[in-house]
Every structure is written in structure tokens, then in C-alpha cells.
Amino acid sequence: MKKLIDFDGIFDKKLSEYMEENFGKYTEKQWESIIPKLYRSFGDTFIKSAGNTPKGYYAEMGDEELVETLAAHVREGVPVSDFLCNELQERHCPDGLLALMKSGEEELVTLAVNLAGDSVKAFDVYFDLLTGDLDGEVKDTVVERLKGDADSAKERAIDLYEKHVEREYMLEILSRCKERDDRVFDILLTAFRTSPDELPMHASYLASYGDDRALPVLLDFIDRDETNYLEYQELKYAIEALGGEYTRIRDFSNDPYYLEIMEQSRMAADLADKKN
């Protein structure tokens, strides 16, 4: 394996020198636009200690060496540059990334999941991670990847949902399916009807799925007197997202959620006035 090089550290040093040379020439906002361009240009700059450009340094590596280099950067505390990550992403989920996902090292697992993206090749491992004991943030990242191609994840998600495994995650994935499937619709609608504590979230899943057959049920729930302000807001959004409309005027002046939101709005307005 090639030596580990802190390309970001080298860039930061060069950037510091460049900013000193151009002190006062640009505003802070202009620097925010200039620095990313300088970084991209740096990727094609020959670095003597690497014997190559940052992009070329990683492009020369095979898949296995590239993954080993990523793992070594993390384990030895050497910053992982965008050039290394971009090269791995362009390899479309090499097998080594799947191995890193199984390592149990949360930082490496999260990196590997992000670099594999929504590659179907990684989906089996993703579901294994979802049903394992990793941190919730890692699982959230995995769900985002599965949602990127939910139709390919659908069968496994349905199976796990029916087995009562991580049901909320499975609902979130299924809500992003693009192909119409009565099984998915029935699962989402049943979850909405039978989980009163999760009403807003489950309404949002129906909105995401986009099947207007859910409208009669949503309209029934929003019209109930016991519907609180937060539920009302999410239900109204879901109804409108599905092409429906709810026009009955409701009085939430005594609703604790409504009162809290109004108080927060007043405080924010007062703070803005003081700043002005």
C-alpha cells in the first residue's frame, strides 16, 4: 500500500499562503466561492511528496488498495480527502467497501455506506446493518441510501416489516417506492390507521408514496375533533400533496401545541426586532 498523504493538510498550508498574499483583495463571501475552486484545482496540481497529483495518486490504485488506504486513513487519524472519496465513489461500490461495512467500526461503516451510495450491490449488507446493533445515526444513513432506490429494496423491506423488525425504518423505505404496489399501500395505510402516536409521521409516508386512494382516510382523520394542531398541519400537507383539499375552519386557540408554536414565533419576532 502507498504511504498515507494528508492532501487536505497540504492544501490548507497552500491556501493559508495564498490568502496572505491576497490579503484584503476579497471579501469573506468571495472567499467562500473561491476556496472550493482552489481545492478542485489543487486536485490536478503535482505534489512532489506524492509524485503525482492528488487525483492521480488515488486513480493509480486498484480497488483493494484504495479501500485499504481509506481504512488506514481513519484508523491512523489522517484526514480523508475528497479526492480519495471521489475516486472510491467512481468505482461503484468495490467489494472492499462491503467488507468495511461489516467491520463494526462505526466511522468506517458510515464512510463506506456514504461512498457506496444507493448501489443495489450493497443492499443486503445495508439491511444487515439496519437489523444490527449499530448507532441510530448509522442506521439513518443506511435508510437514506435504501430510499434512493426503494423499489429494489421493497421485497426485503416488506419481509422485515411483516416480521416486526425495525418497522418504522421499513415504512420510511417503502414510502419512497415509485412503482405502485397494493402491498406497500396497504402497509402504509394500515400503519397510519393503527398507530395514533405516530400519526404525523405516518401521514407524511402516505404523502411521499403519492397514492391518492389514501385521501378519504386522511380527510376523515383531519376532521376529527381530537386531532391536535401538529397532526392537523401534517394531515393537511399530506392531503394537499395527494391533490386533495380540506377547507373546514378549525379553532386551535386552546391547543397546547398551537399555543407553544405561537409563543416561539413571538419570541423569534422579538429577537429579530432587537437585532434590528
C-alpha positions as CSV (number, residue, x, y, z in Angstrom):
1,M,0.0,0.0,0.0
2,K,1.2,3.5,-0.8
3,K,2.1,5.9,2.0
4,L,-0.7,7.9,3.5
5,I,-0.7,11.5,2.5
6,D,-2.6,14.3,4.1
7,F,-3.6,16.1,1.0
8,D,-6.0,18.3,2.9
9,G,-3.2,19.4,5.2
10,I,-1.1,20.3,2.2
11,F,-3.9,22.3,0.7
12,D,-4.6,24.1,3.9
13,K,-1.0,25.2,4.0
14,K,-1.0,26.4,0.4
15,L,-4.3,28.1,1.0
16,S,-3.0,30.0,4.0
17,E,-0.1,31.3,1.9
18,Y,-2.4,32.3,-0.9
19,M,-4.7,34.2,1.4
20,E,-1.8,36.0,3.0
21,E,-0.6,37.0,-0.5
22,N,-4.1,38.3,-1.4
23,F,-5.0,39.8,2.0
24,G,-7.7,42.4,1.6
25,K,-8.3,41.6,-2.0
26,Y,-11.5,39.6,-1.5
27,T,-14.5,39.8,0.9
28,E,-15.4,36.9,3.2
29,K,-18.3,36.0,0.9
30,Q,-16.0,36.0,-2.1
31,W,-13.5,33.7,-0.3
32,E,-16.4,31.2,0.3
33,S,-16.8,31.0,-3.5
34,I,-13.0,31.0,-4.3
35,I,-11.8,28.3,-1.9
36,P,-13.8,25.4,-3.4
37,K,-12.5,26.3,-6.8
38,L,-8.9,26.4,-5.5
39,Y,-9.5,23.0,-3.9
40,R,-10.7,21.5,-7.2
41,S,-7.7,23.0,-9.0
42,F,-5.4,21.6,-6.3
43,G,-6.6,18.1,-7.3
44,D,-4.8,18.5,-10.6
45,T,-1.6,20.0,-9.0
46,F,1.6,18.0,-9.0
47,I,2.6,17.3,-5.4
48,K,6.3,16.4,-5.0
49,S,5.9,14.3,-1.9
50,A,3.2,12.2,-3.7
51,G,5.0,12.1,-7.1
52,N,1.6,12.8,-8.6
53,T,-1.5,15.0,-8.4
54,P,-3.9,14.2,-5.6
55,K,-6.4,12.9,-8.1
56,G,-3.8,10.9,-10.0
57,Y,-2.4,9.4,-6.7
58,Y,-5.6,7.6,-6.0
59,A,-6.5,6.9,-9.6
60,E,-3.4,4.7,-9.9
61,M,-4.6,2.4,-7.0
62,G,-6.5,-0.8,-7.5
63,D,-9.9,-1.2,-5.8
64,E,-8.4,-3.2,-2.9
65,E,-5.6,-0.8,-2.2
66,L,-7.9,2.1,-2.4
67,V,-10.2,0.6,0.3
68,E,-7.2,-0.3,2.4
69,T,-6.0,3.3,2.1
70,L,-9.3,4.6,3.3
71,A,-9.3,2.3,6.3
72,A,-5.8,3.3,7.2
73,H,-6.6,7.0,7.0
74,V,-9.4,6.5,9.5
75,R,-7.5,4.2,11.8
76,E,-4.4,6.3,11.9
77,G,-6.2,9.6,12.2
78,V,-5.1,11.1,8.8
79,P,-7.8,13.3,7.3
80,V,-9.7,11.6,4.4
81,S,-9.6,14.0,1.4
82,D,-12.4,14.4,-1.1
83,F,-10.0,13.1,-3.8
84,L,-9.9,9.7,-2.1
85,C,-13.6,9.7,-1.6
86,N,-14.4,10.7,-5.1
87,E,-12.2,8.0,-6.6
88,L,-14.0,5.4,-4.5
89,Q,-17.4,6.6,-5.5
90,E,-16.4,6.3,-9.1
91,R,-15.5,2.7,-8.6
92,H,-19.3,1.9,-8.0
93,C,-19.0,0.1,-4.6
94,P,-16.0,-2.2,-4.8
95,D,-16.2,-5.4,-2.7
96,G,-13.8,-3.9,-0.1
97,L,-16.4,-1.3,0.9
98,L,-18.9,-4.1,1.7
99,A,-16.2,-5.6,4.0
100,L,-15.7,-2.2,5.8
101,M,-19.5,-2.1,6.4
102,K,-19.2,-5.4,8.3
103,S,-16.2,-4.2,10.3
104,G,-18.3,-2.9,13.2
105,E,-16.2,0.3,13.3
106,E,-18.8,3.0,13.1
107,E,-16.8,5.7,11.5
108,L,-15.6,3.3,8.8
109,V,-19.1,1.8,8.4
110,T,-20.6,5.3,7.9
111,L,-17.9,6.3,5.4
112,A,-18.4,3.1,3.5
113,V,-22.2,3.5,3.4
114,N,-21.9,7.0,2.1
115,L,-19.4,6.0,-0.6
116,A,-21.4,3.0,-1.7
117,G,-24.5,5.3,-2.1
118,D,-27.6,3.6,-3.4
119,S,-25.7,0.8,-5.2
120,V,-28.0,-2.2,-5.2
121,K,-24.9,-4.3,-4.7
122,A,-24.7,-3.0,-1.1
123,F,-28.4,-3.5,-0.2
124,D,-28.1,-6.9,1.5
125,V,-25.4,-5.5,3.8
126,Y,-27.5,-2.4,4.4
127,F,-30.4,-4.5,5.7
128,D,-28.0,-6.4,7.9
129,L,-26.8,-3.1,9.4
130,L,-30.4,-2.0,9.9
131,T,-31.2,-5.1,11.9
132,G,-28.0,-5.0,13.9
133,D,-27.0,-3.0,17.0
134,L,-25.2,-0.1,15.4
135,D,-25.8,3.5,16.4
136,G,-29.0,5.1,15.2
137,E,-27.2,7.7,13.1
138,V,-25.6,4.9,11.1
139,K,-29.0,3.3,10.6
140,D,-30.4,6.7,9.5
141,T,-27.7,6.9,6.9
142,V,-28.4,3.4,5.7
143,V,-32.1,4.2,5.3
144,E,-31.3,7.2,3.2
145,R,-29.3,5.0,0.8
146,L,-32.1,2.4,0.6
147,K,-34.6,5.1,-0.1
148,G,-32.6,6.2,-3.1
149,D,-33.7,3.0,-4.9
150,A,-36.6,1.9,-2.7
151,D,-38.1,-0.3,-5.4
152,S,-35.1,-2.5,-5.4
153,A,-35.3,-2.7,-1.5
154,K,-39.0,-3.3,-1.5
155,E,-39.2,-7.0,-1.1
156,R,-36.8,-7.2,1.7
157,A,-38.4,-4.2,3.5
158,I,-41.9,-5.9,3.2
159,D,-40.5,-9.1,4.6
160,L,-38.9,-7.4,7.6
161,Y,-41.9,-5.3,8.3
162,E,-44.1,-8.4,8.4
163,K,-41.6,-9.9,10.8
164,H,-41.9,-6.9,13.1
165,V,-38.3,-5.9,12.5
166,E,-37.4,-2.2,12.6
167,R,-40.9,-1.4,11.3
168,E,-40.5,2.4,11.3
169,Y,-37.4,2.2,9.1
170,M,-39.2,-0.2,6.8
171,L,-42.2,2.2,6.4
172,E,-39.8,5.0,5.6
173,I,-38.2,3.0,2.9
174,L,-41.5,1.7,1.4
175,S,-42.9,5.2,1.3
176,R,-40.3,6.1,-1.3
177,C,-41.3,3.3,-3.7
178,K,-42.2,4.7,-7.2
179,E,-43.8,1.5,-8.6
180,R,-47.4,1.2,-7.4
181,D,-47.9,-2.0,-5.3
182,D,-51.1,-2.7,-3.3
183,R,-49.0,-4.5,-0.6
184,V,-47.0,-1.3,0.0
185,F,-50.1,0.9,0.0
186,D,-51.9,-1.4,2.4
187,I,-48.9,-1.5,4.8
188,L,-48.6,2.3,4.8
189,L,-52.3,2.9,5.2
190,T,-52.7,0.3,8.0
191,A,-49.8,1.8,9.9
192,F,-51.4,5.2,9.7
193,R,-54.7,3.9,10.9
194,T,-53.4,1.8,13.8
195,S,-50.6,4.0,15.3
196,P,-52.2,7.1,16.7
197,D,-49.0,8.2,18.5
198,E,-47.2,8.3,15.1
199,L,-49.9,10.0,13.1
200,P,-47.9,12.9,11.7
201,M,-45.0,10.7,10.6
202,H,-47.3,8.1,9.0
203,A,-49.3,10.7,7.2
204,S,-46.0,12.0,5.7
205,Y,-45.3,8.5,4.5
206,L,-48.6,8.4,2.7
207,A,-47.8,11.8,1.1
208,S,-44.4,10.5,0.0
209,Y,-45.9,7.4,-1.6
210,G,-48.3,9.5,-3.6
211,D,-51.3,7.2,-3.9
212,D,-54.5,9.4,-3.8
213,R,-56.6,6.4,-2.6
214,A,-55.4,7.4,0.9
215,L,-57.4,10.7,0.7
216,P,-60.7,9.5,2.2
217,V,-58.9,8.2,5.3
218,L,-56.8,11.3,5.7
219,L,-59.8,13.5,5.3
220,D,-61.6,11.5,7.9
221,F,-58.8,11.8,10.4
222,I,-58.2,15.5,9.9
223,D,-61.9,16.3,10.5
224,R,-61.9,14.6,13.9
225,D,-62.3,17.0,16.9
226,E,-59.5,15.2,18.8
227,T,-56.9,16.0,16.1
228,N,-54.4,18.3,17.6
229,Y,-52.6,21.2,15.8
230,L,-49.4,19.3,14.9
231,E,-51.4,16.4,13.5
232,Y,-53.7,18.8,11.6
233,Q,-50.7,20.5,10.0
234,E,-49.2,17.2,8.8
235,L,-52.5,15.8,7.6
236,K,-53.3,19.0,5.7
237,Y,-49.9,18.8,4.0
238,A,-50.5,15.1,3.1
239,I,-54.0,15.8,1.7
240,E,-52.7,18.6,-0.5
241,A,-49.7,16.6,-1.6
242,L,-52.1,14.0,-2.9
243,G,-54.2,16.5,-4.8
244,G,-57.0,16.9,-2.2
245,E,-58.3,19.9,-0.2
246,Y,-59.5,20.5,3.3
247,T,-61.4,23.7,3.9
248,R,-63.2,23.5,7.2
249,I,-62.1,26.3,9.5
250,R,-60.7,24.9,12.8
251,D,-60.2,26.6,16.1
252,F,-56.9,25.6,17.8
253,S,-56.7,28.6,20.1
254,N,-56.7,26.3,23.2
255,D,-54.5,23.7,21.7
256,P,-51.2,23.4,23.7
257,Y,-49.1,22.7,20.5
258,Y,-50.6,25.7,18.8
259,L,-50.0,27.9,21.8
260,E,-46.4,26.8,22.1
261,I,-45.7,27.4,18.4
262,M,-47.3,30.9,18.6
263,E,-45.2,31.7,21.6
264,Q,-42.0,30.6,19.9
265,S,-42.9,32.7,16.8
266,R,-43.4,35.8,19.1
267,M,-40.1,35.2,20.8
268,A,-38.4,34.9,17.4
269,A,-40.0,38.1,16.2
270,D,-39.0,40.0,19.3
271,L,-35.4,38.8,18.9
272,A,-35.3,39.9,15.3
273,D,-36.7,43.3,16.3
274,K,-33.9,43.7,18.9
275,K,-31.3,42.9,16.4
276,N,-32.6,45.5,14.0
